[in-house]
């Protein structure tokens, strides 16, 4: 069971990496098209900036779930095993609580912007705030998987 959970965590990590890479590529393509249209063709793309901003927010929140975040390793490394485990539990609980608050406020913003639209794109602003909810849900899932399964293999090898 643990082996399958670790395989699932690796799969989730790869999917998050692929999603972040695709979003980054989309941001690059839209930005290059916007610059080329404006300066080479003399035709502005008013929707380009809005789409770039929307994609970039999704990129940041998806990639944040995959990133290893700053922590004070010497304290945990010097602590007794029981205390180190308690510190990991405390950090995970605090992280999940703050991310839960962020997701809850994100749901409120989705409801608040139900009828607002981007000016040039015509898309609902709900798509922007949906990134907050999806990103924090993924981030919470990764925190809980790391807590349950321990650090990933590549993290253990780091100096």
N, C-alpha and C positions, 0 to 999 in steps of 0.2 A: 504494500500500500504506500509506504513512504517513497519507494522508487518511482511509482507512478505519479505521486505528488511532485516529486522533484522534476520528473519529465514534463509535467504540466507547467511547472514554474519556468522551465527553460523555454517551452513553447510560448508561453505568455510573454516572456522577455523578448523572444525573437519577433513575435507579432508586434509588440510595442516598438521595437527597433525599426521594423519595416514600415509601420505606420508613420513614425517620425521621419524616416528618410523620404517617404513619398510626400509628406507634407512639406518638408524642406525643399524638395525638388519642385513642387507646385509653387511655392513662394518664389523660388528663383525664376521659374518660367514666367510667372505673371509680372514680376518686377522687370525682367529683361524685355518682355513684350511692351510693357508700359514705357520704358525708356526708349526703346526703338521706335514705337509709334509716335512718341512726342518729339524726339529730336531728329529722327531720320525721315519720318513721313509727315511730320507736322500735324498729326492727328492725335488729339488727347484721348486717353482712355479713362474717363471719370470713374468707372467702376473698378479699375485696377487697384487703386489705393485701398478701397473698402474690402476687396477680396483678399488682398495681401494681409491686411490687418486681421481679418477673420481667420485665415489659414495660419497666421503666425501665432495667434492665441491658442488654437488647437494644437499646434506644434509644441509650444512651450508646456502646455498642461499634459499632453501625452508623454513627452520626453521626461518630464519631472517624475512621473511614476517609475521610470526605469533607472533614473540616476541614483547613485549612492550619495547620500547626503552627509554633510559635515557632522562630525561627532568628535568627542575628545577621547581618543583611543587609549592614551597612556593611563587615564583614570581607570577605565574598565580593565585594562591589561594588568594593572597593579592590584586590583581588588581581588578578594577571595572569590572562588567560583560562585558561591551563593549570592554574594553582593553583586557580582558582574551580571548574573542572570536577573536580579532584581532591577538593576539599572537599565538593562535591555527592555524589561517589561514596562518600566516607568516611561522610558522614551517612546516605546510603541504605543502605550496608552495615551500619552500626551499628543503624539502625532495623529493617532486615529481620532481623538476628541477634536482637535483643531481642524482636521480635514473634514470631519463630520459637520462642524459648524460652517465651514466654507461651502460644503455641498448644500446644506440647508438654506443658506443665504442665496446660493446660486439658483435653487428652485424658486425662491421668492422673486429673484430678478427675472426668471423666465416668465413667471406669471405677470409681473409688472410690465414687461415689454411685449406682451402678447399681441398688441396691435401696432407696435412700432416697426418701421421698416428702414432698411438702408436706403439712402436717397438715390444712389445710382444703380445699385444692384437690384433693389426691389425685394430682397430677401428679408425675412423677419429677423429682428435682433435676437430672437430666442435662440438662434443657432450659435450666437456668440456665447451666451450664458450657459447653453447646454454643454459647452466645452468644460466649464467649471465643474459641473455635476459629473460628467463622464470621467474627466481627468482625476478628480478627487476619489471617485469610486475605484478606479484602477489603482491609484496610489495606495488606498486603504487595503485593497486586496494584496498588493505586493508586500506591504508592511506585515500583514498577518501571515502571509506565506513565509516570509523571511523569519518571522518570530517562531513559527511552528517548525520549520525545517532547518533552521540555522542558516548561516551565511552561505552564499553560493561558493562553489569550488574556486572560481577565479579570484574571488575576494580573499579567500584564505591564503592564497599564494602571494598576495601583495606584501611587500616589505613593511 
